[in-house]
Structures are given as structure tokens and as C-alpha cells.
């Protein structure tokens, strides 16, 4: 999922169990959260790989007994992470007024759409070309009513075509737009967010009359985003505890939330399970922040690098898994290979390919946007100082 990267070095803090709240300075980079982002993306990749192999021209069934069917919880974690990071990174801008909107929205646009449009083109163009080459209407599967939902990721439009995971980006765009309320006026924005949370719960329990809230505002994923916002605010304004066995306890709580979501009395994808995953993810993030403040957390470099490119991995893995499987079929060795080996090859191919996309396209775009933003600040200041005073007519 798209999100603003957090800075480079964690801030050092005294080795105490309860640490001072951070200052309003720029947000430090949290390596452990980059690693968590990578693991969440990998969980989604593993789940999709087993299901993409089920089509008739491949294995014809969900492979490995569906052992990675829980992988969708990575998306739930991403929704909480999105609320956390956007609040943690933009904390100094909260309540600063509408003047913050253009810069903020530009950053969000550059972070989300260029790579999405690239993956969309890589997925859609071959499909449209094949239809054209076989004499079928190239646009019959993509109408004008698909443009808002597919090209612009507008959640009020049709479900997105071609890039299957883009449905979650529609929520992200909605969340990013809603965050403008906090930039405009912090207290009023928090009041609106509180009302939003109440309405989500009320809709889940059937307490709202009439139709469901528009734009999927009543979906439990919205509540997960709001949980992330709450953790981001607390992390930037208060001291977070880190008790002796907290990390192990939170890990067990997260596993328990996954099991409850999958096997609970209401079944998978129910409101209670989504709430449990959201709360557990929020606890994970709070614990990681507290851990980073206690001492810099060392994580394998491969996870931090993959976490930095996790958006490319999330967007492009289905396309590259299908390409890997098709290559094995074309080579005539798909049926000859053990199913587990085919699965590992497809996953490795997708992860490596998406990492390259992230390394050579996504991250340079982000770096360009950051340089442009930093260069723009002094230019604006010089322009304002050089302007002559206004004259009365």
C-alpha cells in the first residue's frame, strides 16, 4: 500500500521502559516498521500466488492446501499503517490551514499514481492488444464509466479493472483526502474523525436508518485507518511504554487476532474480525515505535529494502506471478516441476521483479518529489520577500 516513507535514522533515547515523547521535529525513520511493511506485503504475495495457480492452464486448484489463505491480513495491517504513517509524518502540519493542502496533495499524488499507472499500463495494454489482434473490440471491456474507478481510483466509481489490488488504493485515496480536515483544523478534524468512527460502528450494528454510508465510509477498513491515525498522534505527542514482555505479548495478540478473524464465530471478513486485526495492528505499531525509541532496532537489510519498495511489490506481484507461471507453461516444464518448486519460483520472480521496479522507478520518483519539495520552499520564501507591498487603488 502507498505510504510516506519515514526518515533515515531512529532517534536515540535513554534505555528506560518509559520514554519521553518526541519533539515536533521531522519524523525519524523506523526500520522495524519498514520491515513490518515488507512482511505484510509478502503475506499478500504468498496468498495470491497460491490462488493464481488455481486457473485451469496452471495447476487447476489452490496450491499448497491454501496454507497462506490468511495473507489478506497484510492488507488490514496496511490500512492501519497508512493512518499511522500519514499522521506521524505530517504531524507538524496538522491544523496549519488550507495552505498546506496543495503541497500535501501533490506528495500524495506523486506517491500513489505514477507507479500505479505504470502497473496498470503493463497489465491493460497486453490485454487490449490481444483483443485488437484477434479482431475483438479493444474497449469493450473498459467503458467510460470505468475511468473514475480505474484511472483515478475514485471509490465512488466502478471497481477498478486490471490491477486487482487497486480496490484498496481507492480506500487510500479516500483516506488521504479526508486527512485534509486535520490539516485545516486539528480539533474540528479530530471531531469529524470521531464522528466517522461512531458511524462506522453504528452501521455495523444496524443502528443507522436508511442506506449504508456513501463512498464506503461505513466499511470497517475506515475504522482501521482511524486506529492508525490515533496511534500516530499518540506516538508523536506522548510517551509510549515498553514493558519487559510486551513484544512477545503483542506478537501473540496479533496471531490471536488473525485466528479470530479467520475462525471466529462470525466467519472471515466480519466486522469483529476486522476490528480485532485493526486493534492488534495498532498495538504492533505502538510497540515498534516504543522499541525504536529505546534503542535503534536492527533488522535484515533485505527487509528494509523490500519495505521501501513494498508499494511496487503490492501493485505488481499478481502480474509478475502470472508471467512467471506462463513462462513455465511455455517452456513445457510446468507439469514436470513439483508444485512447491513452481510456487517458490513464481514468488521469487515476482519479488525480484517488483523490487527492481521499486528500486529503479518508484524510489527515484519519490526522491525526485522530495528534492522538488525541498527546493520549492526557499524559492517560495525568496519570492514572498521580493514581492513589492500592495498598493491601494
Secondary structure, 3 states (H helix, E strand, C coil): CCCCCCCCCCCCCCCCCECCCCCCCCCCCCHHHHHHHHHHHHHHHHHHHHHHCCCCCCCCCCHHHHCCHHHHHHHHHHHHHHHHHHHHHCHHHCCCCHHHHHHHHHHHHHHHHHHHHHHHHHHHHHHHHHHHHCCCCCCCCCCHHHHHHHCCCCCCCCCCCCCCCHHHHHHHHHHHHHCHHHHHCHHHHHHHHHHHHHHHHHHHCCCCCCCCCHHHCCCHHHHHHHHHHHHHHHHHHCCCECCCCHHHHHHHHHHHHHHHHHHCCCCCCCHHHHHHHHHHHHHHHHHHHHHHHHCCCCCCHHHHHHHHCHHHHHHHHHHHHHHHHHHHHHCCCCCCCCHHHHHHHHHHHHHHHHHHHHHHHHHHHHHHHHHHHHHHHHHHHHHHHHCCCCCCC
